[in-house]
Structures are given as structure tokens and as C-alpha cells.
């Protein structure tokens, strides 16, 4: 894995020498960060970066490693056949019914591809499969695995409960690094997070332009993978680069051809598919994605643990599905989309359970919705012909709906 990560760093560095690009700079920094996790002297924390207040980790300058993001970088190195790595986990008794993200990570672990961790953190929301996978690897490495538990309701007691857990994790980080938490440093990471939140909102505003000035699925990736850098100056830097790039495209009229605009939820596949080529062929732009937004209010740096607790509690995948329903309908209206695409991976039961509620709410607004059933990263469970047929049918519905 390390060699492939380093090759990505080298490739993107050459790209950046040829032309500045926020996208390539983001990919380079992700690969560089995960590559550092293999350094002998690094203090490595395995973490669900999109489901944990990363500001706390950046206050300690540890090296974060998110196995979902990192392991999904590997399949292109094996000709796109992620299953060739998953099979190592399957041969150990892990069922193919388990999410392919976790089979990929466990397969990489079994084959010695992943770095050691000094501390393992996962969160109770999104998926318990990730917590179990983290626990499995932690146990194999004889390290501590901590579950960051975020309850469904937002109340004074739940804020205090989540905040107390973050304080406990800070104590674990103090023990790991041998350094006391620097409160000024924590405040600084929160200021950077707030600054980056404001600039990401600018990215979101520019994405409302017609035709679309950026690919909403890339914005989704920035929302998920870019969460690794909340609390760092780098996240704001990337946002600023993307703002300038989009402003230049809009001013120069170099936006993408667009007959229809769609909203994507919840997240796009990692493996190679024919989806995006089909969308481009029919001039269907992904104007925005559910994960491509800031869902929390500005964090109060004078009370950092309460502020970070509120950030976690406000995650749309915590609590009632009605929160997600409302947010997605508002996104559809704000970006004036013509329809929506739901990517449904079989093992993602917690997500699929909300689809009917979200789909019905969008249809009530007169917006067609297509449900693409496929796997995120296991090419054995992806069927290109079926996907294309479903998309072409959806395009016909878009055409009919728009001419009414």
C-alpha cells in the first residue's frame, strides 16, 4: 500500500507542476497523509474521519489513518479488481454479505498491507460494521479500540455525554503523544475548521450556477475524504483553490454541457463504473450531493468540547431520518435539480432503510428518483448493462417531467 500511495504522490506532484489544481492537491495530501502512517516514529490513529471531530486529532498533530479511504485507493493497483484483496478476508471466514469496504480492509490487513495503529477510534453512527472491523484489527495488533458513542437526540444531557467522551479521548491522546492538550492549539484548529466551513459554503454557492461549474460527485468526495482535514489550514486552502477554479470557469463560460441537473445521495461508488460516462453522454450533471455540504453551525472555540459534541450530534446520519429527508429536499430546491440518483449498495442496510422516506419526499416535490443497486467497491457485484438500462429509463422520465 505504501508504495502505491507514494506513486500517487509522485503522479499528482507532476500534475501540479503542469497546472495548479485543487483536486490534484487534495488527492496528493490524502495519499501523503496515509503514507506517513507507515513511518516508524509516527503516532498513528485509525479513525472514521467523516464521523469524528477531526479538530481534536489535529490539535495533537497525530497521523490519522482512515482504512475505508486508504484501502479503497488500492484496487486501481490491481487492475480495478478489489475482490482479489477481499478474497483473502473471505477465505478467513468473513462473509460476502459484509460491506465490501470492510472486506477490502480486512483482506489488506490479512495480507499485511496496512500500517500499525497506536490508537483505534470509530463512531457509533453510519455503520457498526466499521467499528467491528476497527476492533478486529486493533485486537490483532493488541491495541485499544474506542467506540465514540453519539446518541440519537440532541439535549443538554447528550451534549454533556458526547463532550465527556471527547475529553476522555483527549486524555488517551495525551498518553499516546506524551503531551498535554494545548488549549490554544485546540482553539486554533477550531478557528481553521470554522474558516474552512465558511469557504466550503462558498464552494456550495458556486455549485448552484447553471450550467454546473464542478462535478458534484467530486464535491461529495471532498465532503467525505476531505473531512480528514477539518481543523487544519489545508482544508481551507483546498476550498479557496476550488473557489477560484469555479469562478474562472463560470467567467470563461467553460462549464459542463447540461441538459438535466440531478442530486446524488448518499455517496458515489469507488470502483470504476459506466455511470459517469453515461451521465456525461446524456449531458446530465450532478449539481450537488448529500455529503457535499456543511451540516453544522460554527463551533464555539471558547467551549471546544461542547462545540465538537454538537458537530457530531448534528450529523444527518444521527437520529431521525426526517432530518435527512428535510435536508435533501432543501438541497434539491436550492440547486434546482430535475431529479435525484440514489446509489444503493446491498450491505448498507442503515442507509437503504431511509431510501423510501427520502424518495417519497422528493417525488412529492415532482422530482423523479432512480435507485441504482450496485456495490461500492466489489466489481463482482456490479452489472454495467443493468445500470445503463436503469439510467436510460431515468433519463426518459427526466425528459417527460421537464416538458410538463
VOKOL-534418 format. One line per 4 residues: number of its first residue (from 1); their letters; for each residue y, x, z of C-alpha. Coordinates in steps of 0.2 Angstrom, whole numbers, plus 2048, in hexadecimal, padded with zeros to 3 digits. Example, Ala and Ser with C-alpha at 12.3 -4.5 7.8 and 13.67 -1.06 7.14 Angstrom:
% residues 2
1) as) 7EA:83E:827  7FB:844:824
END
This chain:
% residues 404
1) xxxx) 800:800:800  80C:80E:805  80A:816:7F4  80E:806:7EB
5) xxxx) 81D:802:7F6  824:813:7F2  821:811:7DF  82B:801:7E1
9) xxxx) 839:80A:7E9  839:817:7DB  839:80A:7CE  848:800:7D5
13) xxxx) 852:810:7D8  851:813:7C6  856:801:7C2  865:803:7CE
17) xxxx) 86A:813:7C6  86B:80A:7B5  874:7FA:7BC  879:7F4:7CD
21) xxxx) 86E:7E5:7D1  86D:7DB:7E2  85C:7D6:7DD  855:7E7:7DA
25) xxxx) 85E:7EE:7EA  856:7E0:7F4  844:7E4:7EE  848:7F7:7F1
29) xxxx) 84D:7F4:803  83E:7E9:806  832:7F6:7FF  83B:804:808
33) xxxx) 83A:7FB:819  827:7F7:817  824:809:812  82C:810:822
37) xxxx) 820:806:82C  813:813:827  81D:821:82F  814:829:83E
41) xxxx) 824:828:849  82A:817:844  829:809:851  821:7FB:847
45) xxxx) 823:7E9:84B  818:7DD:841  823:7CD:840  825:7BC:836
49) xxxx) 836:7C1:830  83A:7B0:829  835:7A8:83A  83C:7B3:847
53) xxxx) 84E:7B8:84C  84E:7C9:843  85F:7CD:84B  856:7D1:85B
57) xxxx) 84B:7DE:852  85A:7E6:849  862:7E9:85A  854:7F4:85E
61) xxxx) 853:7FD:84D  840:7FB:84C  837:7FA:83C  832:7E8:837
65) xxxx) 822:7E5:82D  81E:7D3:827  80C:7D3:820  80F:7C4:816
69) xxxx) 81D:7CC:80C  816:7DD:80C  804:7D9:807  80A:7CD:7F9
73) xxxx) 812:7DD:7F1  800:7E4:7EE  7F8:7D8:7E1  803:7DF:7D2
77) xxxx) 7FB:7F0:7D6  7EA:7E9:7D3  7EE:7E0:7C2  7F4:7D0:7CB
81) xxxx) 7E2:7CD:7D3  7E6:7CA:7E5  7D5:7C3:7E7  7CE:7D5:7E5
85) xxxx) 7D6:7D9:7F6  7D2:7C8:7FE  7C0:7C9:7FA  7BF:7D7:807
89) xxxx) 7C4:7CA:815  7B9:7BD:80D  7AA:7C9:80F  7AE:7CB:821
93) xxxx) 7AC:7B8:823  7BE:7B1:821  7BD:7A1:817  7C6:79E:806
97) xxxx) 7CD:78F:80F  7D9:79A:818  7EA:79D:810  7E9:7AB:803
101) xxxx) 7F8:7B4:80B  7ED:7B7:81B  7DD:7BB:811  7E7:7C7:807
105) xxxx) 7EE:7CF:817  7DD:7CF:820  7D5:7D7:810  7E3:7E5:810
109) xxxx) 7E0:7E7:823  7CD:7E9:820  7D0:7F6:813  7DC:800:81D
113) xxxx) 7EB:7FC:812  7F7:7F6:820  801:800:82C  7FE:800:83F
117) xxxx) 809:7F5:849  810:7F9:85B  814:7E7:85E  80F:7D7:856
121) xxxx) 81A:7C8:855  817:7B7:84D  81F:7A6:84F  817:795:853
125) xxxx) 81F:78C:844  81B:78C:832  809:790:834  7FD:795:841
129) xxxx) 7F3:79E:835  7FF:7AD:835  7FF:7AE:848  7EC:7AF:847
133) xxxx) 7EC:7BC:83A  7F9:7C6:844  7EE:7C4:853  7DE:7CA:84A
137) xxxx) 7E7:7DA:844  7EF:7DD:854  7DE:7DC:85D  7D6:7E8:851
141) xxxx) 7E4:7F4:854  7E3:7F1:867  7F6:7EB:868  7FE:7DD:86F
145) xxxx) 801:7CD:865  80F:7C1:86B  811:7AF:865  824:7AA:865
149) xxxx) 822:797:869  830:78C:863  82E:779:868  832:76A:85D
153) xxxx) 841:764:866  852:76B:869  858:769:87B  85F:773:889
157) xxxx) 84E:776:88F  847:77C:87E  856:787:87B  853:78F:88C
161) xxxx) 840:790:889  842:799:878  850:7A4:87E  846:7AA:88D
165) xxxx) 838:7AF:881  844:7B9:876  84A:7C2:886  837:7C6:88A
169) xxxx) 835:7CD:878  844:7D7:87B  83C:7DF:88A  82D:7E3:880
173) xxxx) 838:7EB:873  840:7F5:881  82F:7FB:887  82A:7FF:875
177) xxxx) 83A:809:870  83D:810:881  84F:80A:880  858:7FC:889
181) xxxx) 85F:7EE:87F  871:7F3:87A  87B:7E2:87B  889:7E8:870
185) xxxx) 87C:7ED:863  874:7DC:864  885:7D4:862  888:7DF:853
189) xxxx) 878:7D9:84B  87D:7C7:84E  88F:7CA:846  886:7D1:837
193) xxxx) 87A:7C2:837  889:7B6:837  892:7C0:82A  883:7C0:81F
197) xxxx) 881:7AD:822  892:7AA:81C  88F:7B4:80C  87F:7AC:809
201) xxxx) 888:79B:809  893:7A2:7FC  883:7A6:7F2  87E:794:7F4
205) xxxx) 88F:78D:7EE  88E:798:7DE  87D:792:7DB  884:780:7D9
209) xxxx) 88C:785:7C9  886:77D:7B9  87D:785:7B0  875:78F:7BD
213) xxxx) 87B:7A1:7C0  86B:7A6:7C9  859:7A2:7CB  856:797:7DA
217) xxxx) 844:79E:7DC  84C:7AF:7DF  858:7A8:7EB  849:7A0:7F4
221) xxxx) 841:7B2:7F5  852:7B8:7FC  851:7AA:809  840:7AF:80E
225) xxxx) 83D:7C2:80B  850:7C5:80E  84E:7BE:820  847:7CF:824
229) xxxx) 859:7D5:824  862:7C8:82F  86C:7D3:83B  86E:7E1:830
233) xxxx) 87D:7E6:825  872:7E7:816  86F:7D4:815  882:7D1:813
237) xxxx) 883:7DF:806  875:7D7:7FB  87E:7C6:7FC  88F:7CE:7F7
241) xxxx) 886:7D6:7E8  87E:7C6:7E3  88F:7BD:7E5  897:7C9:7D9
245) xxxx) 889:7C8:7CC  88A:7B5:7CC  89D:7B4:7CB  89C:7C0:7BC
249) xxxx) 88F:7B6:7B3  898:7A6:7B6  8A9:7AE:7AF  8A0:7B5:7A0
253) xxxx) 896:7A6:79C  886:7AF:79E  87D:7A2:7A8  86B:79B:7A4
257) xxxx) 869:78E:797  866:77E:7A1  860:76D:79B  85A:767:7AC
261) xxxx) 85D:76D:7BE  84F:76C:7CB  84D:770:7DE  83E:77A:7E3
265) xxxx) 835:778:7F4  82E:780:7FF  82B:791:7F7  826:798:7E6
269) xxxx) 815:7A0:7E2  814:7B3:7E4  806:7B6:7D7  80A:7B6:7C5
273) xxxx) 80A:7A5:7BD  810:79C:7AD  81C:790:7B7  82C:79A:7B5
277) xxxx) 829:79E:7A3  826:78B:7A0  836:786:7A9  840:793:79F
281) xxxx) 838:78D:78F  83E:77B:792  84F:781:799  84B:77A:7AB
285) xxxx) 855:784:7B8  850:785:7CA  862:782:7D1  85D:784:7E3
289) xxxx) 84E:785:7EF  84B:77F:800  84A:790:808  859:797:7FF
293) xxxx) 866:791:80C  86D:794:81D  866:786:829  86E:78C:839
297) xxxx) 880:78D:840  889:79C:844  881:7A6:853  88B:7A8:862
301) xxxx) 88C:7BB:866  892:7B8:877  881:7AF:87C  875:7B8:86F
305) xxxx) 865:7B1:876  86A:79F:876  871:7A2:865  861:7A9:85E
309) xxxx) 857:79C:867  861:78E:85E  85F:797:84D  84C:796:850
313) xxxx) 84C:784:856  856:77F:847  84A:785:83A  845:776:82F
317) xxxx) 833:779:831  835:776:844  834:764:84A  835:754:841
321) xxxx) 832:754:82E  841:749:82D  84C:758:82F  845:760:81F
325) xxxx) 846:74F:816  858:74E:81A  85C:760:815  853:75F:805
329) xxxx) 85B:74F:7FF  86C:756:803  868:766:7F9  862:75B:7EA
333) xxxx) 873:752:7EB  87E:762:7EE  876:76B:7DF  875:75B:7D4
337) xxxx) 863:75E:7CF  859:753:7C3  849:755:7CC  83F:75F:7D8
341) xxxx) 82F:76A:7D8  823:76C:7E7  818:77B:7E6  808:775:7F0
345) xxxx) 7FC:783:7F6  7EC:77B:7FC  7EB:784:80D  7FD:780:812
349) xxxx) 7F8:770:81B  808:770:826  813:770:817  809:764:80C
353) xxxx) 809:757:81A  81C:755:817  81B:754:805  819:741:804
357) xxxx) 828:73E:80F  833:74A:805  82D:744:7F4  830:732:7F9
361) xxxx) 842:736:7FF  846:73F:7EF  83F:731:7E4  84A:725:7EE
365) xxxx) 858:72F:7E7  852:72D:7D5  84B:73E:7D4  83A:742:7CC
369) xxxx) 82F:74E:7D6  820:757:7D0  812:75E:7DB  80B:76F:7D5
373) xxxx) 7FB:772:7DE  7F6:784:7DD  7F4:794:7E8  802:79F:7ED
377) xxxx) 7F9:7AF:7EA  7E7:7AD:7E6  7E5:7AD:7D3  7D4:7A5:7D4
381) xxxx) 7DC:795:7D9  7E9:794:7CC  7E7:78A:7BC  7F4:78E:7AF
385) xxxx) 7F0:780:7A3  7F0:772:7B0  800:779:7B7  809:779:7A6
389) xxxx) 802:767:7A2  80A:761:7B3  81A:769:7AF  81B:762:79D
393) xxxx) 818:751:7A4  826:754:7B1  832:759:7A4  82F:749:79A
397) xxxx) 833:73F:7AA  843:74A:7AD  848:745:79B  845:733:79D
401) xxxx) 84E:733:7AE  85D:73C:7A8  85F:730:799  85F:720:7A4
END
